[in-house]
Amino acid sequence: MKLTVPDAVDLNHVDLRTRAVEAARGAAPFDRLIANGTVVDMVTGELRAADIGLVGPLIASVHEHGIRADAADIIDAAGAYITPGLIDTHMHVESSMVTPATYAKAVLPRGVTTIVWDPHELGNVHGLDGVRYAAEAARALPLRIILLAPSCVPSAPGVEMSGADFDANAISEILQWPEVGGVAEIMNMRGVIARDPRMSAIVQAGLSSGKLICGHARSLAGSDLAAFVSAGISSDHELVSGDDLMAKLRAGLTIELRGSHDHLLPEFVRTLDALGHLPQTVTLCTDDVFPDDLFRCGGLDDVVRRLVRYGLKPQWALQAATFNAARRLGRNDLGLVAPGRRADLVLFRDLENLEASHVLANGEIVASDGAMVVPLVSAETAGLTDSTKVDPLQASDFLVPARGERVRVATIDQPRFTRWGEADAEVRNGFLVPPEGSTMIAVVHRHGRTDSRPRVGFLRGWGEWRGAFATTVSHDSHNLTVFGGNVEDMVMAANAVIRAGGGMAVALQGGIEALLPLPLSGLVSDETLEEVAIGFTALRQAMDTIVDWEPPYLAFKACFGATLACNAGPHQTDRGIADVASGTLLQTPILT
């Protein structure tokens, strides 16, 4: 009788181990044999010809070609490269704007068998109910999902309002759930370093649980970095340069080298090549993948592919995505093609394009030739609707009252690594005229926990906007954020998103150029990935008509992080212009 063991149950069932031992020594047949493949050894770096015998979810034997044929089912690998399933060590399903089941359907056929999901987008909108939804979705899927407890709901307490507030008690509760593997990225860096009681208690909850405590150490260096790590935080994905990568490695952090900042990957490859070996603390992650990129290129497999294209040895890239990741997670059952390990396996036709012919999870074939071969169950989403609690807006809501004829105003300069600026502004009919060369940004609280009057600021270095963009995908509190060059288009875009129950809209000359409804949490659509990708592509194209982008910093992606108040420098929030480093919160941009 074939014995299957669900992932929630330990592999060390006596009957399973007995059968595996008997099959390994030739006293019993395998359940499945993968023949004629080339194993990519993540310990030795070898590419060696081997067959693999499976018993249920276990690898029982990795042996020479052709010496065994006793199996209920035989897969002819036809020379394919056999690797462990890829492990994405830090990501947010919500960033792809599709449901977990749709996400699984996209990445499993590409060889991604495990993801470490921080559902802090859902947590910031729905609180504990959002994280419970993530747990329910995880239980239903063949994609292995290790959840993390969102540590920063909101990311910058006191200067922004999200849909919930997770203190240490909430984190402790989530950490008790069996699906949860640790505390998600600690984004309130200043709170950790200053030993703020709230953040210290959250970190302590993680330490007491014995589970992972993941970090977000954007631009931390020297004594600040040492203090952050000394608090108990053990990973980072917010790398900004090759020197930063080396500093974080030297600090003992696990590196989650992320694919969402492609312009940095070539420098990271050069840094690792110069080091001469791959540190065992280097893992890979996607962090955020937009739906069109997910549809066209994939998930973590795309990160591996790009690293190889930029010159990283394929074995190094795959080791980071498998063995190193498994060690980071404390999952000794994953990450190796070896006896006694879990049979999460991928058959890649080559090591450059990484096209998967077969994907196995727990010893079962879940995908073949780019398509799922097992059904996927979607979790109930009824509790995710009606999350945009904002009445329709009008032009006067975006005007900043002022006295006199001219005033001095604070500006938020440059799209990333923001800094404070100042400018003169005219006052006309009792309201500010945006300073010359500025772009307006307004953030509207949408969660129903405080007033929803737009807080308006002025961005510089964002180009000349010919229209407006509104979005409820706005990290990480996900309030309604509106960018624009004129109030009329800002109102048009904002109200289109409000009517849609959340999502994104582009307005130009009084009309809507593109609209992507995201009615689930204001973050996610229940349409197919292809449909969402088409809608997002149309939105990108519409944005290209209203802004002249200048990558890598002035880019469409920057719109979604413009309100990320936990990062250094000024950021617009639903409470005003906030700077956590200096403890500043300006409810209005007017200085004098």
Secondary structure by P-SEA (a helix, b strand, c coil): cbbbbccccccccaaaaaaaaaaaaccccccccccbbbbbcccccccccbbbbbccccccccccccccccccccccccbbbbbccccccccccccccccaaaaaaaccccccccccccaaaaaaccaaaaaaaaaaaaaacccbbbbbcccccccccccccccccccaaaaaaaaacccccccccccaaaaaaaccaaaaaaaaaaaaaccbbbbbcccccaaaaaaaaaaccccccccccaaaaaaaaaaccccccccccccaaaaaaaaaaaacccccccccccccccaaaaaccccaaaaaaaaaaacccaaaaaaaacaaaaaaaccccccccccccccbbbbbcccccccccbbbcccccccccccccbbbbbccccccccccccccccccccbbbbcccbbbbbbbcccccbbbbbbbbbbccccccccccbbbbbbbbcccccccccccccccccccccccccccccccccccccccccaaaaaaaaaaaaaacbbbbbbccccccbbbbcccccccccccaaaaaaaaaaaaaaaaaccccccccccaaaaaacccccccccccccccbbbccccccccccccc
